[in-house]
Amino acid sequence: MSDSIKKWHEMQEEKAFRIKDAVVTIDTPMIHESPDGGKTVRSRPFRDPQKSDRYVQQVKEKFEQRSQTGINKYNTTLERDDLSIVDWLNHAQEEAMDLALYLEVLKDKLK
């Protein structure tokens, strides 16, 4: 490794350790020390853990709504033991077949 590249890596490492407790917003490679003493490079900075993705939140809400619908309709949750593995596979296959049909309808509507 050339001296200039080595120096750059050293500078990045120093920067990473100086700001390790701060929320990082710069997009430079970050060098972190693993428990065994080795160094790893992250190409992206740490992200603010409080930030959320609205699409993920929307899907999570839909999962909750769907769960409640199923509980109300079938009076049970997925934490049940009255179905065999084959029963679960059949349910999944039927859902996948429904999805294929919905996709076919949508493709036809796009024509």
All heavy atoms as an XYZ file, in Angstrom:
919
protein
N       0.847     -1.163      0.000
C       0.000      0.000      0.000
C       0.902      1.238      0.000
O       1.860      1.312      0.740
C      -0.895     -0.041      1.241
C      -1.887      1.059      1.307
S      -3.000      1.080      2.763
C      -3.317     -0.586      3.159
N       0.542      2.204     -0.814
C       1.369      3.408     -0.892
C       1.239      4.220      0.390
O       0.269      4.086      1.138
C       0.961      4.264     -2.095
O      -0.270      4.897     -1.840
N       2.226      5.082      0.629
C       2.227      5.899      1.844
C       1.016      6.825      1.912
O       0.437      7.023      2.979
C       3.512      6.722      1.939
C       4.710      5.862      2.298
O       4.498      4.749      2.830
O       5.850      6.298      2.052
N       0.610      7.385      0.775
C      -0.524      8.315      0.795
C      -1.832      7.581      1.125
O      -2.674      8.103      1.856
C      -0.650      9.061     -0.533
O      -0.861      8.151     -1.590
N      -1.995      6.375      0.607
C      -3.199      5.602      0.920
C      -3.184      5.182      2.384
O      -4.192      5.257      3.078
C      -3.323      4.382     -0.011
C      -3.563      4.861     -1.444
C      -4.435      3.452      0.450
C      -3.554      3.758     -2.466
N      -2.019      4.757      2.858
C      -1.893      4.368      4.258
C      -2.219      5.555      5.168
O      -2.941      5.412      6.152
C      -0.475      3.858      4.526
C      -0.272      3.333      5.911
C       1.113      2.763      6.078
C       1.299      2.247      7.484
N       2.626      1.710      7.711
N      -1.728      6.741      4.824
C      -1.979      7.945      5.614
C      -3.479      8.268      5.615
O      -4.050      8.619      6.646
C      -1.172      9.124      5.055
C      -1.339     10.401      5.819
C      -0.789     10.289      7.219
C      -0.892     11.620      7.941
N      -0.608     11.505      9.346
N      -4.120      8.126      4.457
C      -5.558      8.397      4.365
C      -6.319      7.465      5.300
O      -7.202      7.889      6.028
C      -6.033      8.231      2.916
C      -7.489      8.545      2.746
C      -8.034      9.758      2.498
C      -8.584      7.614      2.827
N      -9.399      9.655      2.422
C      -9.768      8.355      2.621
C      -8.681      6.255      3.044
C     -11.021      7.758      2.628
C      -9.943      5.666      3.061
C     -11.091      6.417      2.856
N      -5.978      6.174      5.272
C      -6.640      5.211      6.150
C      -6.412      5.550      7.619
O      -7.330      5.447      8.435
C      -6.160      3.784      5.859
C      -6.779      3.184      4.631
N      -8.076      2.768      4.599
C      -6.271      2.965      3.394
C      -8.358      2.302      3.395
N      -7.276      2.410      2.640
N      -5.207      5.972      7.958
C      -4.920      6.347      9.341
C      -5.761      7.550      9.764
O      -6.306      7.587     10.871
C      -3.431      6.661      9.515
C      -2.548      5.434      9.441
C      -1.060      5.780      9.404
O      -0.708      6.988      9.375
O      -0.250      4.837      9.392
N      -5.889      8.530      8.857
C      -6.695      9.716      9.158
C      -8.163      9.336      9.352
O      -8.834      9.844     10.244
C      -6.555     10.758      8.043
C      -5.192     11.423      8.014
S      -4.913     12.474      6.565
C      -6.393     13.437      6.473
N      -8.657      8.426      8.507
C     -10.043      7.995      8.633
C     -10.264      7.258      9.940
O     -11.282      7.419     10.589
C     -10.445      7.113      7.438
C     -10.464      7.843      6.123
C     -11.380      9.044      6.137
O     -12.518      8.949      6.548
N     -10.878     10.184      5.700
N      -9.289      6.450     10.318
C      -9.397      5.711     11.566
C      -9.439      6.672     12.745
O     -10.266      6.545     13.646
C      -8.229      4.743     11.707
C      -8.307      3.885     12.948
C      -7.205      2.843     12.999
O      -6.424      2.723     12.031
O      -7.142      2.156     14.019
N      -8.557      7.675     12.742
C      -8.555      8.667     13.816
C      -9.891      9.395     13.873
O     -10.461      9.602     14.941
C      -7.413      9.663     13.607
C      -6.049      9.081     13.870
C      -4.933     10.050     13.491
O      -5.214     11.262     13.349
O      -3.796      9.596     13.336
N     -10.413      9.774     12.714
C     -11.699     10.463     12.650
C     -12.800      9.568     13.201
O     -13.656     10.013     13.952
C     -12.024     10.850     11.207
C     -13.289     11.682     11.087
C     -13.725     11.882      9.665
C     -12.770     12.683      8.848
N     -13.262     12.914      7.476
N     -12.766      8.292     12.851
C     -13.799      7.367     13.316
C     -13.780      7.255     14.834
O     -14.829      7.240     15.470
C     -13.604      5.991     12.681
N     -12.602      7.174     15.416
C     -12.534      7.039     16.863
C     -12.884      8.340     17.575
O     -13.435      8.326     18.657
C     -11.164      6.524     17.309
C     -10.960      5.080     16.966
C      -9.984      4.695     16.079
C     -11.778      4.108     17.516
C      -9.813      3.357     15.748
C     -11.616      2.768     17.186
C     -10.627      2.402     16.306
N     -12.607      9.494     16.973
C     -12.956     10.766     17.588
C     -14.461     10.976     17.631
O     -14.973     11.625     18.515
C     -12.309     11.927     16.835
C     -10.868     12.177     17.269
C     -10.325     13.395     16.585
N      -9.993     12.977     15.217
C     -10.129     13.721     14.148
N     -10.574     14.935     14.217
N      -9.799     13.262     12.960
N     -15.170     10.437     16.664
C     -16.601     10.702     16.580
C     -17.440      9.455     16.855
O     -18.603      9.409     16.534
C     -16.980     11.286     15.199
C     -16.615     10.323     14.086
C     -16.367     12.634     15.002
C     -17.070     10.770     12.719
N     -16.865      8.464     17.497
C     -17.574      7.197     17.663
C     -18.868      7.319     18.465
O     -19.773      6.537     18.293
C     -16.676      6.135     18.262
C     -16.377      6.323     19.730
C     -15.538      5.197     20.254
C     -15.389      5.328     21.757
N     -14.639      4.248     22.303
N     -18.984      8.319     19.344
C     -20.195      8.464     20.133
C     -21.186      9.452     19.527
O     -22.265      9.651     20.065
C     -19.852      8.907     21.557
C     -19.074      7.832     22.303
O     -19.326      6.645     22.037
O     -18.234      8.191     23.128
N     -20.827     10.067     18.421
C     -21.711     11.049     17.793
C     -22.519     10.400     16.682
O     -22.172      9.349     16.175
C     -20.869     12.185     17.208
N     -23.615     11.051     16.310
C     -24.375     10.594     15.159
C     -23.616     11.059     13.925
O     -23.350     12.241     13.748
C     -25.804     11.184     15.155
C     -26.528     10.814     13.884
C     -26.556     10.700     16.368
N     -23.246     10.128     13.090
C     -22.420     10.429     11.933
C     -23.311     10.764     10.745
O     -24.226     10.028     10.424
C     -21.518      9.213     11.595
C     -20.667      9.509     10.389
C     -20.655      8.875     12.793
N     -23.010     11.878     10.111
C     -23.793     12.258      8.939
C     -22.927     12.398      7.697
O     -23.416     12.720      6.635
C     -24.517     13.595      9.184
O     -23.556     14.585      9.516
C     -25.531     13.447     10.301
N     -21.636     12.173      7.837
C     -20.761     12.251      6.678
C     -20.753     10.920      5.947
O     -21.066      9.894      6.525
C     -19.315     12.647      7.091
C     -18.780     11.667      8.138
C     -19.277     14.061      7.612
C     -17.342     11.888      8.491
N     -20.433     10.937      4.689
C     -20.485      9.706      3.890
C     -19.077      9.260      3.504
O     -18.793      9.025      2.343
C     -21.341      9.927      2.644
C     -21.886      8.608      2.103
O     -21.818      7.607      2.831
O     -22.353      8.599      0.967
N     -18.209      9.156      4.485
C     -16.863      8.660      4.240
C     -16.742      7.291      4.878
O     -17.472      6.971      5.810
C     -15.797      9.596      4.850
O     -16.049      9.717      6.247
C     -15.821     10.955      4.202
N     -15.819      6.480      4.389
C     -15.652      5.158      4.995
C     -15.289      5.272      6.468
O     -14.555      6.150      6.859
C     -14.504      4.543      4.201
C     -14.480      5.300      2.923
C     -14.944      6.680      3.249
N     -15.856      4.409      7.254
C     -15.593      4.396      8.682
C     -14.844      3.112      9.020
O     -15.202      2.045      8.551
C     -16.911      4.434      9.462
C     -17.795      5.625      9.127
S     -17.067      7.199      9.572
C     -17.110      7.082     11.321
N     -13.835      3.228      9.848
C     -13.046      2.067     10.243
C     -13.392      1.741     11.688
O     -13.386      2.606     12.550
C     -11.541      2.340     10.088
C     -11.239      2.648      8.625
C     -10.725      1.170     10.612
C      -9.844      3.119      8.362
N     -13.726      0.505     11.945
C     -14.144      0.075     13.278
C     -13.292     -1.091     13.716
O     -12.908     -1.929     12.917
C     -15.616     -0.335     13.267
C     -16.500      0.739     12.741
N     -16.914      1.785     13.517
C     -17.007      0.952     11.513
C     -17.654      2.587     12.782
N     -17.725      2.109     11.568
N     -13.030     -1.148     15.013
C     -12.245     -2.243     15.563
C     -13.182     -3.343     16.034
O     -14.133     -3.094     16.758
C     -11.395     -1.743     16.718
C     -10.368     -2.754     17.160
C      -9.303     -2.148     18.052
O      -9.172     -0.914     18.081
O      -8.630     -2.923     18.716
N     -12.923     -4.559     15.574
C     -13.740     -5.690     15.988
C     -13.215     -6.202     17.328
O     -12.112     -5.867     17.743
C     -13.697     -6.784     14.921
O     -12.381     -7.244     14.757
N     -14.008     -7.023     18.020
C     -13.578     -7.533     19.332
C     -12.248     -8.277     19.301
O     -11.531     -8.289     20.285
C     -14.718     -8.474     19.737
C     -15.900     -7.985     18.988
C     -15.357     -7.443     17.696
N     -11.926     -8.891     18.173
C     -10.662     -9.632     18.099
C      -9.487     -8.736     17.725
O      -8.391     -9.208     17.498
C     -10.773    -10.805     17.122
C     -11.016    -10.356     15.688
O     -11.132     -9.137     15.443
O     -11.082    -11.232     14.813
N      -9.715     -7.418     17.663
C      -8.632     -6.480     17.378
C      -8.464     -6.152     15.908
O      -7.700     -5.270     15.552
N      -9.183     -6.833     15.034
C      -9.095     -6.543     13.609
C      -9.849     -5.279     13.254
O     -10.639     -4.755     14.033
N      -9.603     -4.761     12.084
C     -10.260     -3.541     11.628
C     -11.194     -3.874     10.472
O     -10.871     -4.681      9.619
C      -9.227     -2.522     11.153
C      -8.169     -2.182     12.184
C      -8.533     -0.944     12.928
C      -7.418     -0.456     13.806
N      -7.254     -1.173     15.028
N     -12.359     -3.266     10.462
C     -13.296     -3.412      9.357
C     -13.672     -2.026      8.864
O     -13.649     -1.054      9.613
C     -14.569     -4.164      9.782
O     -15.180     -3.457     10.855
C     -14.270     -5.576     10.203
N     -14.030     -1.934      7.612
C     -14.399     -0.653      7.023
C     -15.866     -0.689      6.630
O     -16.314     -1.607      5.954
C     -13.540     -0.353      5.769
C     -13.986      0.948      5.127
C     -12.073     -0.302      6.136
N     -16.600      0.287      7.101
C     -17.997      0.470      6.675
C     -17.988      1.540      5.608
O     -17.449      2.616      5.811
C     -18.873      0.957      7.825
C     -19.311     -0.099      8.770
C     -20.162      0.508      9.876
N     -21.314      1.247      9.369
C     -22.529      0.746      9.275
N     -22.753     -0.496      9.620
N     -23.524      1.477      8.838
N     -18.627      1.256      4.488
C     -18.646      2.240      3.431
C     -19.691      3.310      3.673
O     -19.660      4.367      3.075
C     -18.892      1.570      2.079
O     -20.127      0.917      2.091
N     -20.640      3.041      4.550
C     -21.676      4.029      4.856
C     -21.610      4.373      6.339
O     -21.291      3.542      7.162
C     -23.063      3.481      4.522
C     -23.224      3.277      3.048
C     -24.621      2.844      2.751
N     -24.777      2.889      1.304
C     -25.740      3.528      0.707
N     -26.638      4.153      1.391
N     -25.813      3.529     -0.599
N     -21.950      5.589      6.672
C     -21.920      5.985      8.079
C     -23.084      5.383      8.848
O     -24.029      4.868      8.257
C     -22.062      7.505      8.006
C     -22.820      7.733      6.745
C     -22.351      6.658      5.788
N     -22.991      5.463     10.156
C     -24.103      5.040     10.992
C     -25.270      5.975     10.738
O     -25.102      7.140     10.474
C     -23.713      5.090     12.471
C     -22.706      4.062     12.847
C     -21.412      4.423     13.142
C     -23.058      2.733     12.897
C     -20.478      3.465     13.484
C     -22.130      1.768     13.238
C     -20.841      2.142     13.530
N     -26.462      5.471     10.868
C     -27.659      6.276     10.672
C     -28.325      6.538     12.018
O     -28.177      5.766     12.954
C     -28.646      5.568      9.740
C     -28.076      5.275      8.376
C     -27.881      6.557      7.596
N     -27.388      6.248      6.256
C     -26.480      6.957      5.637
N     -25.958      8.012      6.194
N     -26.094      6.622      4.430
N     -29.071      7.599     12.079
C     -29.815      7.952     13.274
C     -30.821      6.841     13.573
O     -31.703      6.578     12.760
C     -30.535      9.278     13.040
C     -31.294      9.769     14.258
O     -31.368      9.027     15.266
O     -31.801     10.896     14.197
N     -30.727      6.164     14.724
C     -31.627      5.046     15.009
C     -33.080      5.485     15.195
O     -33.985      4.673     15.126
C     -31.063      4.449     16.293
C     -30.287      5.547     16.915
C     -29.779      6.397     15.785
N     -33.328      6.764     15.421
C     -34.684      7.254     15.614
C     -35.425      7.473     14.299
O     -36.632      7.589     14.273
C     -34.665      8.560     16.416
C     -34.061      8.406     17.788
C     -34.791      7.377     18.624
O     -36.004      7.371     18.676
N     -34.050      6.492     19.276
N     -34.702      7.546     13.206
C     -35.324      7.798     11.914
C     -36.058      6.538     11.457
O     -35.582      5.433     11.627
C     -34.242      8.163     10.895
C     -34.790      8.671      9.597
C     -33.675      9.186      8.723
C     -34.246      9.779      7.458
N     -33.208     10.321      6.615
N     -37.252      6.718     10.883
C     -38.006      5.563     10.419
C     -38.443      5.765      8.977
O     -38.489      6.875      8.479
C     -39.209      5.302     11.317
O     -40.121      6.373     11.218
N     -38.766      4.690      8.356
C     -39.198      4.672      6.963
C     -40.718      4.585      6.954
O     -41.293      3.638      7.497
C     -38.567      3.454      6.273
C     -38.861      3.385      4.799
O     -40.027      3.623      4.413
O     -37.935      3.075      4.037
N     -41.381      5.544      6.336
C     -42.842      5.575      6.385
C     -43.463      4.353      5.733
O     -44.521      3.889      6.147
C     -43.395      6.853      5.785
C     -43.272      6.971      4.291
C     -43.839      8.319      3.819
N     -43.595      8.495      2.405
C     -44.559      8.688      1.529
N     -45.811      8.760      1.925
N     -44.265      8.848      0.263
N     -42.805      3.806      4.710
C     -43.349      2.628      4.045
C     -43.276      1.406      4.955
O     -44.203      0.599      5.008
C     -42.637      2.365      2.721
C     -42.813      3.523      1.769
C     -41.762      4.380      1.486
C     -44.045      3.776      1.178
C     -41.936      5.460      0.632
C     -44.226      4.849      0.320
C     -43.159      5.687      0.053
O     -43.341      6.754     -0.780
N     -42.197      1.298      5.682
C     -42.074      0.203      6.651
C     -43.152      0.349      7.716
O     -43.807     -0.630      8.100
C     -40.665      0.176      7.285
C     -40.604     -0.814      8.436
C     -39.611     -0.144      6.234
N     -43.365      1.574      8.186
C     -44.387      1.810      9.197
C     -45.782      1.462      8.673
O     -46.594      0.868      9.384
C     -44.347      3.268      9.677
C     -43.055      3.657     10.358
C     -42.633      2.715     11.455
O     -43.425      2.349     12.318
N     -41.380      2.286     11.437
N     -46.060      1.831      7.414
C     -47.357      1.507      6.821
C     -47.571     -0.003      6.747
O     -48.656     -0.505      7.055
C     -47.471      2.117      5.421
C     -47.620      3.616      5.431
C     -47.537      4.222      4.029
O     -47.248      3.551      3.054
N     -47.777      5.521      3.956
N     -46.533     -0.733      6.345
C     -46.653     -2.194      6.246
C     -46.824     -2.808      7.635
O     -47.634     -3.722      7.820
C     -45.444     -2.796      5.494
C     -45.420     -4.309      5.600
C     -45.464     -2.358      4.032
N     -46.104     -2.286      8.617
C     -46.251     -2.797      9.979
C     -47.682     -2.598     10.479
O     -48.252     -3.490     11.109
C     -45.252     -2.105     10.908
C     -43.828     -2.598     10.725
C     -42.797     -1.749     11.419
C     -42.922     -1.674     12.892
N     -41.822     -0.922     13.543
N     -48.252     -1.438     10.182
C     -49.637     -1.182     10.584
C     -50.585     -2.164      9.894
O     -51.526     -2.666     10.506
C     -50.025      0.253     10.260
C     -49.375      1.272     11.170
C     -49.643      2.710     10.737
O     -50.617      2.946      9.988
O     -48.873      3.592     11.152
N     -50.329     -2.442      8.622
C     -51.181     -3.389      7.891
C     -51.060     -4.798      8.464
O     -52.039     -5.541      8.539
C     -50.845     -3.374      6.401
C     -51.320     -2.104      5.729
C     -50.979     -2.075      4.263
C     -51.456     -0.755      3.672
N     -51.231     -0.655      2.249
N     -49.855     -5.176      8.866
C     -49.675     -6.485      9.514
C     -50.497     -6.551     10.795
O     -51.152     -7.565     11.073
C     -48.203     -6.763      9.830
C     -47.454     -7.459      8.726
C     -46.348     -6.862      8.141
C     -47.828     -8.717      8.291
C     -45.646     -7.504      7.144
C     -47.126     -9.376      7.294
C     -46.027     -8.757      6.714
N     -50.463     -5.480     11.592
C     -51.242     -5.456     12.833
C     -52.731     -5.562     12.544
O     -53.445     -6.329     13.199
C     -50.957     -4.172     13.627
C     -49.759     -4.249     14.524
C     -49.866     -5.344     15.568
O     -50.956     -5.583     16.144
O     -48.845     -5.987     15.838
N     -53.194     -4.789     11.542
C     -54.612     -4.829     11.186
C     -55.004     -6.229     10.707
O     -56.052     -6.761     11.084
C     -54.921     -3.794     10.106
C     -54.810     -2.365     10.590
C     -54.829     -1.356      9.455
O     -54.861     -1.709      8.278
N     -54.787     -0.076      9.816
N     -54.146     -6.813      9.873
C     -54.445     -8.153      9.346
C     -54.471     -9.183     10.473
O     -55.301    -10.089     10.487
C     -53.423     -8.530      8.280
C     -53.662     -9.885      7.651
C     -53.247     -9.903      6.205
N     -53.334    -11.229      5.637
C     -54.449    -11.775      5.171
N     -55.582    -11.109      5.225
N     -54.447    -12.990      4.652
N     -53.561     -9.044     11.407
C     -53.531     -9.952     12.550
C     -54.828     -9.859     13.336
O     -55.427    -10.886     13.692
C     -52.339     -9.620     13.443
O     -52.359    -10.408     14.608
N     -55.271     -8.646     13.599
C     -56.520     -8.466     14.352
C     -57.722     -9.023     13.587
O     -58.608     -9.634     14.180
C     -56.738     -6.987     14.683
C     -55.817     -6.467     15.760
C     -55.870     -7.297     17.032
O     -56.941     -7.575     17.567
N     -54.708     -7.715     17.512
N     -57.737     -8.831     12.274
C     -58.816     -9.384     11.449
C     -58.848    -10.905     11.570
O     -59.907    -11.509     11.748
C     -58.639     -8.973      9.972
O     -58.687     -7.550      9.891
C     -59.702     -9.574      9.088
N     -57.683    -11.523     11.486
C     -57.600    -12.981     11.605
C     -58.015    -13.475     12.980
O     -58.723    -14.486     13.115
N     -57.609    -12.759     14.011
C     -57.979    -13.143     15.376
C     -59.498    -13.051     15.540
O     -60.135    -13.954     16.098
C     -57.250    -12.263     16.418
C     -55.760    -12.598     16.414
C     -57.853    -12.438     17.808
C     -54.896    -11.618     17.190
N     -60.065    -11.969     15.035
C     -61.524    -11.794     15.148
C     -62.277    -12.832     14.315
O     -63.308    -13.352     14.755
C     -61.933    -10.389     14.719
C     -61.419     -9.322     15.668
O     -61.142     -9.591     16.831
N     -61.272     -8.118     15.164
N     -61.778    -13.142     13.137
C     -62.481    -14.072     12.233
C     -62.335    -15.531     12.675
O     -63.297    -16.294     12.658
C     -61.935    -13.899     10.816
C     -62.640    -14.731      9.761
C     -62.127    -14.397      8.374
C     -62.836    -15.215      7.310
N     -62.359    -14.897      5.959
N     -61.112    -15.918     13.065
C     -60.841    -17.332     13.375
C     -60.676    -17.612     14.870
O     -60.462    -18.751     15.275
C     -59.584    -17.792     12.623
C     -59.729    -17.673     11.122
C     -59.057    -16.681     10.426
C     -60.557    -18.535     10.415
C     -59.192    -16.565      9.039
C     -60.701    -18.424      9.037
C     -60.017    -17.427      8.360
O     -60.156    -17.316      6.999
N     -60.715    -16.549     15.682
C     -60.564    -16.681     17.121
C     -59.260    -17.387     17.516
O     -59.222    -18.179     18.455
C     -61.776    -17.386     17.733
C     -61.866    -17.159     19.228
O     -61.463    -16.108     19.720
N     -62.386    -18.138     19.948
N     -58.208    -17.130     16.757
C     -56.892    -17.709     17.070
C     -55.813    -16.854     16.423
O     -56.096    -15.960     15.621
C     -56.789    -19.176     16.579
O     -55.562    -19.730     17.063
C     -56.823    -19.273     15.072
N     -54.574    -17.117     16.785
C     -53.420    -16.446     16.167
C     -52.643    -17.492     15.374
O     -53.030    -18.662     15.302
C     -52.494    -15.842     17.238
O     -51.883    -16.918     17.973
C     -53.250    -14.926     18.183
N     -51.541    -17.063     14.804
C     -50.680    -18.022     14.105
C     -49.919    -18.916     15.082
O     -49.291    -19.891     14.671
C     -49.696    -17.285     13.191
C     -50.330    -16.560     12.003
C     -49.270    -15.769     11.240
C     -51.013    -17.547     11.079
N     -49.998    -18.610     16.353
C     -49.356    -19.423     17.383
C     -50.292    -20.564     17.760
O     -50.729    -20.694     18.893
C     -49.039    -18.562     18.599
C     -48.094    -17.434     18.299
C     -47.940    -16.502     19.482
O     -47.811    -16.989     20.623
O     -47.961    -15.291     19.260
N     -50.568    -21.387     16.800
C     -51.483    -22.503     17.005
C     -50.773    -23.805     16.713
O     -49.785    -23.844     15.997
C     -52.726    -22.329     16.133
C     -52.405    -22.088     14.669
C     -53.562    -21.600     13.855
N     -54.505    -22.666     13.565
C     -55.482    -22.554     12.682
N     -55.655    -21.446     12.011
N     -56.306    -23.551     12.466
N     -51.291    -24.875     17.270
C     -50.637    -26.172     17.076
C     -51.579    -27.228     16.500
O     -51.287    -28.419     16.561
C     -50.008    -26.660     18.380
C     -51.007    -26.752     19.517
O     -52.227    -26.598     19.271
O     -50.577    -26.987     20.660
N     -52.700    -26.787     15.928
C     -53.647    -27.745     15.371
C     -53.418    -28.015     13.884
O     -54.144    -28.796     13.280
C     -55.083    -27.261     15.593
C     -55.356    -25.916     14.949
O     -54.449    -25.054     14.964
O     -56.468    -25.714     14.434
N     -52.417    -27.376     13.292
C     -52.108    -27.603     11.879
C     -50.773    -28.322     11.745
O     -49.816    -28.008     12.456
C     -52.055    -26.280     11.116
C     -53.354    -25.471     11.057
C     -53.101    -24.136     10.372
C     -54.442    -26.236     10.346
N     -50.723    -29.240     10.798
C     -49.463    -29.939     10.534
C     -48.592    -29.062      9.626
O     -49.059    -28.047      9.077
C     -49.738    -31.275      9.844
O     -50.219    -31.049      8.515
N     -47.380    -29.490      9.431
C     -46.483    -28.774      8.518
C     -47.077    -28.761      7.108
O     -47.048    -27.745      6.420
C     -45.070    -29.398      8.538
C     -44.413    -29.139      9.891
C     -44.220    -28.845      7.402
C     -43.099    -29.818     10.099
N     -47.664    -29.876      6.698
C     -48.291    -29.944      5.368
C     -49.469    -28.972      5.293
O     -49.660    -28.300      4.272
C     -48.723    -31.395      5.039
C     -49.534    -31.441      3.758
C     -47.499    -32.309      4.929
N     -50.234    -28.861      6.356
C     -51.355    -27.898      6.385
C     -50.828    -26.465      6.184
O     -51.384    -25.690      5.406
C     -52.122    -27.972      7.703
C     -52.905    -29.265      7.872
O     -53.309    -29.865      6.846
O     -53.116    -29.671      9.029
N     -49.764    -26.127      6.897
C     -49.168    -24.785      6.759
C     -48.669    -24.571      5.333
O     -48.857    -23.496      4.754
C     -48.025    -24.580      7.754
C     -48.478    -24.345      9.161
C     -48.360    -25.198     10.221
C     -49.136    -23.181      9.666
N     -48.893    -24.634     11.352
C     -49.378    -23.384     11.040
C     -49.543    -21.978      9.092
C     -50.006    -22.438     11.849
C     -50.167    -21.029      9.901
C     -50.394    -21.271     11.253
N     -48.018    -25.589      4.777
C     -47.532    -25.475      3.394
C     -48.692    -25.301      2.413
O     -48.600    -24.509      1.465
C     -46.686    -26.696      3.019
C     -45.320    -26.782      3.694
C     -44.705    -28.155      3.460
C     -44.412    -25.679      3.188
N     -49.785    -26.013      2.643
C     -50.960    -25.859      1.777
C     -51.538    -24.449      1.871
O     -51.888    -23.846      0.856
C     -52.031    -26.897      2.116
C     -51.679    -28.275      1.592
O     -50.959    -28.420      0.606
N     -52.180    -29.301      2.259
N     -51.628    -23.917      3.086
C     -52.112    -22.541      3.252
C     -51.208    -21.559      2.502
O     -51.696    -20.669      1.795
C     -52.168    -22.148      4.730
C     -53.348    -22.679      5.468
N     -54.639    -22.338      5.150
C     -53.426    -23.521      6.523
C     -55.472    -22.945      5.978
N     -54.760    -23.684      6.822
N     -49.922    -21.719      2.661
C     -48.971    -20.829      1.981
C     -49.099    -20.959      0.470
O     -49.073    -19.957     -0.256
C     -47.548    -21.145      2.430
N     -49.241    -22.169     -0.019
C     -49.381    -22.394     -1.460
C     -50.664    -21.741     -1.980
O     -50.654    -21.108     -3.038
C     -49.394    -23.894     -1.749
C     -49.419    -24.222     -3.225
C     -49.386    -25.723     -3.461
O     -50.053    -26.482     -2.746
N     -48.605    -26.142     -4.436
N     -51.749    -21.872     -1.243
C     -53.010    -21.258     -1.660
C     -52.884    -19.733     -1.710
O     -53.379    -19.089     -2.643
C     -54.141    -21.670     -0.707
C     -54.512    -23.135     -0.857
C     -55.348    -23.668      0.301
O     -55.688    -22.888      1.237
O     -55.671    -24.867      0.280
N     -52.198    -19.159     -0.723
C     -51.972    -17.701     -0.722
C     -51.118    -17.286     -1.919
O     -51.385    -16.272     -2.560
C     -51.318    -17.258      0.585
C     -52.179    -17.445      1.821
C     -53.408    -16.537      1.853
O     -53.423    -15.491      1.176
O     -54.369    -16.889      2.552
N     -50.098    -18.080     -2.219
C     -49.231    -17.776     -3.368
C     -50.012    -17.884     -4.677
O     -49.811    -17.086     -5.604
C     -48.020    -18.718     -3.380
N     -50.903    -18.858     -4.754
C     -51.725    -19.005     -5.961
C     -52.655    -17.800     -6.121
O     -52.832    -17.283     -7.232
C     -52.510    -20.312     -5.902
C     -51.615    -21.543     -6.027
S     -52.409    -23.099     -5.550
C     -53.654    -23.270     -6.804
N     -53.236    -17.331     -5.007
C     -54.067    -16.131     -5.062
C     -53.248    -14.939     -5.552
O     -53.709    -14.163     -6.389
C     -54.671    -15.814     -3.689
C     -55.781    -16.780     -3.296
O     -56.310    -17.487     -4.172
O     -56.117    -16.817     -2.088
N     -52.038    -14.801     -5.038
C     -51.165    -13.710     -5.472
C     -50.914    -13.781     -6.975
O     -50.979    -12.766     -7.670
C     -49.835    -13.752     -4.710
C     -48.777    -12.744     -5.171
C     -49.265    -11.316     -5.028
C     -47.478    -12.967     -4.423
N     -50.642    -14.964     -7.485
C     -50.402    -15.120     -8.925
C     -51.622    -14.676     -9.725
O     -51.496    -14.030    -10.771
C     -50.043    -16.569     -9.252
N     -52.819    -14.998     -9.220
C     -54.043    -14.571     -9.903
C     -54.192    -13.055     -9.870
O     -54.549    -12.434    -10.876
C     -55.266    -15.245     -9.271
C     -55.338    -16.769     -9.437
C     -56.478    -17.329     -8.608
C     -55.499    -17.139    -10.898
N     -53.932    -12.447     -8.722
C     -54.035    -10.988     -8.616
C     -53.048    -10.314     -9.566
O     -53.385     -9.323    -10.227
C     -53.758    -10.518     -7.190
C     -54.634    -11.141     -6.124
C     -54.153    -11.330     -4.840
C     -55.942    -11.546     -6.391
C     -54.940    -11.893     -3.851
C     -56.740    -12.114     -5.405
C     -56.235    -12.294     -4.144
O     -57.015    -12.858     -3.174
N     -51.836    -10.850     -9.651
C     -50.836    -10.290    -10.558
C     -51.275    -10.416    -12.015
O     -51.079     -9.500    -12.819
C     -49.477    -10.975    -10.349
C     -48.802    -10.688     -9.006
C     -47.569    -11.578     -8.845
C     -48.435     -9.221     -8.882
N     -51.890    -11.526    -12.350
C     -52.368    -11.729    -13.719
C     -53.456    -10.713    -14.068
O     -53.461    -10.136    -15.160
C     -52.877    -13.156    -13.901
C     -53.133    -13.559    -15.324
C     -51.883    -13.557    -16.191
O     -50.764    -13.767    -15.674
O     -52.023    -13.341    -17.413
N     -54.372    -10.474    -13.134
C     -55.423     -9.475    -13.364
C     -54.805     -8.095    -13.575
O     -55.167     -7.375    -14.511
C     -56.422     -9.450    -12.174
C     -57.340     -8.238    -12.266
C     -57.217    -10.736    -12.118
N     -53.863     -7.721    -12.732
C     -53.230     -6.412    -12.856
C     -52.463     -6.265    -14.160
O     -52.502     -5.206    -14.800
C     -52.311     -6.159    -11.650
C     -53.045     -6.013    -10.318
C     -52.046     -5.976     -9.169
C     -53.930     -4.776    -10.323
N     -51.762     -7.309    -14.568
C     -51.059     -7.275    -15.847
C     -52.047     -7.066    -16.993
O     -51.800     -6.294    -17.916
C     -50.265     -8.574    -16.064
C     -49.001     -8.652    -15.238
C     -48.302     -9.991    -15.307
C     -48.325    -10.665    -16.631
N     -47.679    -11.983    -16.624
N     -53.191     -7.735    -16.925
C     -54.210     -7.608    -17.967
C     -54.771     -6.193    -17.988
O     -55.011     -5.631    -19.070
C     -55.330     -8.619    -17.707
C     -56.294     -8.717    -18.866
O     -55.825     -8.965    -20.003
O     -57.507     -8.545    -18.641
N     -54.945     -5.570    -16.842
C     -55.475     -4.207    -16.780
C     -54.477     -3.200    -17.334
O     -54.877     -2.126    -17.785
C     -55.842     -3.859    -15.336
C     -57.067     -4.599    -14.840
C     -57.456     -4.155    -13.454
C     -58.661     -4.890    -12.950
N     -59.914     -4.522    -13.582
N     -53.179     -3.512    -17.295
C     -52.164     -2.608    -17.833
C     -52.088     -2.628    -19.351
O     -51.525     -1.734    -19.965
C     -50.780     -2.934    -17.248
C     -50.598     -2.567    -15.789
C     -49.257     -3.092    -15.284
C     -50.696     -1.057    -15.585
N     -52.659     -3.643    -19.962
C     -52.605     -3.762    -21.437
C     -53.466     -2.728    -22.103
O     -54.425     -2.242    -21.654
C     -53.039     -5.160    -21.878
C     -52.044     -6.222    -21.482
C     -52.543     -7.573    -21.955
C     -51.592     -8.672    -21.464
N     -52.073     -9.988    -21.789
